[in-house]
């Protein structure tokens, strides 16, 4: 994939560096086009404490590793429905928000005992932490996700126990399964999901994604089973795009696909001054920091991510960059995405006519597809010119894909050339990008049935 923006040196963000038995390992999210990831939450977790030897902590909202008093943590996961070879397994833990952190996050080992009781385990009857060391978390801060590579222990379907200890007298505290969305995760990646038989790229995503509800978790689960490059059409996290909200809401869900995500910013991301939470979270994947527009190639397609939160007027820096970028592209097919829709039938946000110069530039260079967010609905329009008139020869097909997880909006007056609509289903919009054409598919979350699909050709 050819990314068209300068690449500064890479820095490590919030995700922890895990020290394995013999080497330092940076754990990344699932990103390979030939891999699929499934996320499991614990079926049991607890800790024991040396000075309260007969007390059980199985219903606590935290597990602790400490050496003064000695506290040891236990987690158990049941992996099911996984087929093929496990290529990666990652244990993800979130430190609690009410603690300043620790100089040591604990050493994690596999355990042979997989039948210990969550509500019956105490210091006096604790199972042995007797397996090989899988990784050690260094210093931790509060309210942050950390990861341990446990691939050596997880081989496929089955039950797995992990134990954690610490040699530090400064305890590290992690959320448990009783804490809901902040519960520990075991992310298992296999090589069983493959690209389409044609080998053509898959491009999948949505906008208006992460908040305190459950919609983002459901759409993230869809991404676990769909390979390819992930896009976002803005409003990645609610309500204000802060670093804390990215860490609390986006990271546990869509965050596990960050390494293969190419985002665009929304107005809620800009509720934090300069969208610094957005740019710091996504890093170089979001283009040059503070600019918010960039391009890259996928197969025979040129992809452009734009920023509808800054000037888009004819002659503006962004509009002139877009024209130059399109002129330089040698690809026969082009897709662009940004947050505010030029065409929409939702009653919540009116069409954003200020985006028309971007649409015009794309039209002038024979682009094919445009995708937006902002309105929390799904809508597909027939190919249109910049004035909104049907144009079967040069018009661009456009989609409003704001169904990533935030609360649904409703429709008002249905606009001309609107061909498909839904305001009740969360889901993702999946494209398969062929050499001279494309397939689209609305993929609904589990329990919802709305569907929309079709095929278009490049100009």
CORDA-V181525 format. One record per residue. N is the residue number from 0. RES is the residue in one small letter. SS is DSSP state (H for helix, E for strand, L for the rest). OMEGA is omega as a letter, one per 20 degrees, with the letter a starting at -180 (999 if undefined). Layout:
{{N RES SS OMEGA} {N RES SS OMEGA}}
This chain:
{{0 x L a} {1 x E r} {2 x E a} {3 x L r} {4 x L a} {5 x L a} {6 x L r} {7 x L r} {8 x L a} {9 x L r} {10 x L r} {11 x L r} {12 x L a} {13 x L a} {14 x L a} {15 x L r} {16 x E a} {17 x E r} {18 x E r} {19 x L a} {20 x L a} {21 x L a} {22 x L r} {23 x E a} {24 x E r} {25 x E a} {26 x L r} {27 x L a} {28 x L r} {29 x L a} {30 x L a} {31 x L a} {32 x L a} {33 x L a} {34 x L r} {35 x E a} {36 x E r} {37 x E a} {38 x E r} {39 x E r} {40 x L a} {41 x L r} {42 x L r} {43 x E r} {44 x E a} {45 x E r} {46 x E r} {47 x E a} {48 x E a} {49 x L a} {50 x L r} {51 x L a} {52 x L a} {53 x L a} {54 x L r} {55 x L a} {56 x L a} {57 x L r} {58 x L a} {59 x L r} {60 x L r} {61 x E r} {62 x E a} {63 x E r} {64 x E a} {65 x E r} {66 x E r} {67 x L i} {68 x L r} {69 x E r} {70 x E a} {71 x E a} {72 x E a} {73 x E r} {74 x E r} {75 x E r} {76 x E r} {77 x E r} {78 x E a} {79 x L r} {80 x L a} {81 x L r} {82 x L r} {83 x L a} {84 x L r} {85 x E a} {86 x E r} {87 x E r} {88 x E a} {89 x E r} {90 x E a} {91 x E a} {92 x E r} {93 x E r} {94 x E a} {95 x L a} {96 x L a} {97 x L a} {98 x L a} {99 x L r} {100 x E a} {101 x E r} {102 x L a} {103 x L a} {104 x L r} {105 x E r} {106 x E a} {107 x E a} {108 x E r} {109 x E r} {110 x E r} {111 x L a} {112 x L r} {113 x L a} {114 x L a} {115 x L a} {116 x L r} {117 x L a} {118 x L a} {119 x L a} {120 x L r} {121 x L r} {122 x L a} {123 x L a} {124 x L a} {125 x L r} {126 x L a} {127 x L r} {128 x L a} {129 x L a} {130 x L a} {131 x L r} {132 x E a} {133 x E a} {134 x E r} {135 x E r} {136 x E r} {137 x L a} {138 x L a} {139 x E r} {140 x E a} {141 x L r} {142 x L a} {143 x L r} {144 x E r} {145 x E a} {146 x E r} {147 x E r} {148 x E a} {149 x L a} {150 x L a} {151 x L a} {152 x L a} {153 x L a} {154 x L a} {155 x L r} {156 x L a} {157 x E r} {158 x E a} {159 x E r} {160 x E r} {161 x E r} {162 x E a} {163 x E r} {164 x E r} {165 x L r} {166 x L a} {167 x L r} {168 x L r} {169 x L a} {170 x L r} {171 x E a} {172 x E a} {173 x E r} {174 x E r} {175 x L a} {176 x H r} {177 x H a} {178 x H r} {179 x H a} {180 x H r} {181 x H a} {182 x L r} {183 x L a} {184 x E r} {185 x E a} {186 x E a} {187 x E a} {188 x E r} {189 x E r} {190 x L a} {191 x L r} {192 x L a} {193 x L r} {194 x L r} {195 x L a} {196 x L r} {197 x L a} {198 x L a} {199 x L a} {200 x E r} {201 x E a} {202 x E a} {203 x E r} {204 x E a} {205 x E r} {206 x L r} {207 x L b} {208 x L b} {209 x E r} {210 x L a} {211 x L a} {212 x L a} {213 x L a} {214 x H a} {215 x H r} {216 x H a} {217 x H r} {218 x H r} {219 x H r} {220 x H r} {221 x H a} {222 x H r} {223 x H a} {224 x L a} {225 x L r} {226 x L r} {227 x L a} {228 x E r} {229 x E r} {230 x E r} {231 x E r} {232 x L r} {233 x L a} {234 x L a} {235 x L a} {236 x E a} {237 x L j} {238 x L a} {239 x L r} {240 x L a} {241 x L r} {242 x H r} {243 x H a} {244 x H r} {245 x H a} {246 x H a} {247 x H a} {248 x H a} {249 x H a} {250 x L a} {251 x L a} {252 x L r} {253 x H a} {254 x H a} {255 x H r} {256 x H a} {257 x H a} {258 x H r} {259 x H a} {260 x E r} {261 x E a} {262 x L r} {263 x L a} {264 x L r} {265 x L a} {266 x L r} {267 x L r} {268 x H r} {269 x H r} {270 x H r} {271 x L a} {272 x H r} {273 x H a} {274 x H a} {275 x H r} {276 x H r} {277 x H a} {278 x H r} {279 x H a} {280 x H a} {281 x H r} {282 x H a} {283 x H r} {284 x H a} {285 x H a} {286 x L r} {287 x L a} {288 x L r} {289 x L a} {290 x L r} {291 x L r} {292 x L a} {293 x E r} {294 x E r} {295 x E a} {296 x E r} {297 x E a} {298 x L a} {299 x L a} {300 x E r} {301 x E a} {302 x E a} {303 x E r} {304 x E a} {305 x L a} {306 x L a} {307 x L r} {308 x L r} {309 x L a} {310 x L r} {311 x L a} {312 x L r} {313 x L a} {314 x L r} {315 x L a} {316 x H a} {317 x H a} {318 x H r} {319 x H r} {320 x H a} {321 x H a} {322 x H r} {323 x H r} {324 x H r} {325 x H r} {326 x H a} {327 x H a} {328 x L r} {329 x L a} {330 x L a} {331 x L a} {332 x E a} {333 x E r} {334 x E r} {335 x E r} {336 x E r} {337 x L a} {338 x L a} {339 x L a} {340 x L r} {341 x L r} {342 x L r} {343 x L r} {344 x L a} {345 x E a} {346 x L a} {347 x L r} {348 x L r} {349 x L r} {350 x L a} {351 x L a} {352 x H r} {353 x H r} {354 x H a} {355 x H r} {356 x H r} {357 x H r} {358 x H a} {359 x H r} {360 x H r} {361 x H r} {362 x H a} {363 x H a} {364 x L r} {365 x L r} {366 x L a} {367 x L a} {368 x E r} {369 x E a} {370 x E a} {371 x E r} {372 x L r} {373 x L r} {374 x L a} {375 x L a} {376 x L r} {377 x E r} {378 x E r} {379 x E r} {380 x E r} {381 x E r} {382 x E a} {383 x E r} {384 x L a} {385 x L r} {386 x L r} {387 x L r} {388 x L r} {389 x E a} {390 x L a} {391 x L a} {392 x L a} {393 x L a} {394 x L r} {395 x E r} {396 x E a} {397 x E a} {398 x E r} {399 x E a} {400 x E a} {401 x L a} {402 x L a} {403 x L r} {404 x L r} {405 x L a} {406 x L a} {407 x L r} {408 x L r} {409 x L r} {410 x E r} {411 x L r} {412 x L a} {413 x L a} {414 x L r} {415 x L r} {416 x L r} {417 x E a} {418 x E a} {419 x E a} {420 x E r} {421 x E a} {422 x L a} {423 x L a} {424 x L r} {425 x L r} {426 x E r} {427 x E r} {428 x E a} {429 x E r} {430 x E r} {431 x E a} {432 x E r} {433 x L a} {434 x L r} {435 x L a} {436 x E a} {437 x E r} {438 x E r} {439 x E r} {440 x E r} {441 x E a} {442 x E a} {443 x E r} {444 x L a} {445 x L r} {446 x L r} {447 x L a} {448 x L a} {449 x L a} {450 x L r} {451 x E a} {452 x E r} {453 x E a} {454 x E r} {455 x E r} {456 x E r} {457 x L a} {458 x L 999}}
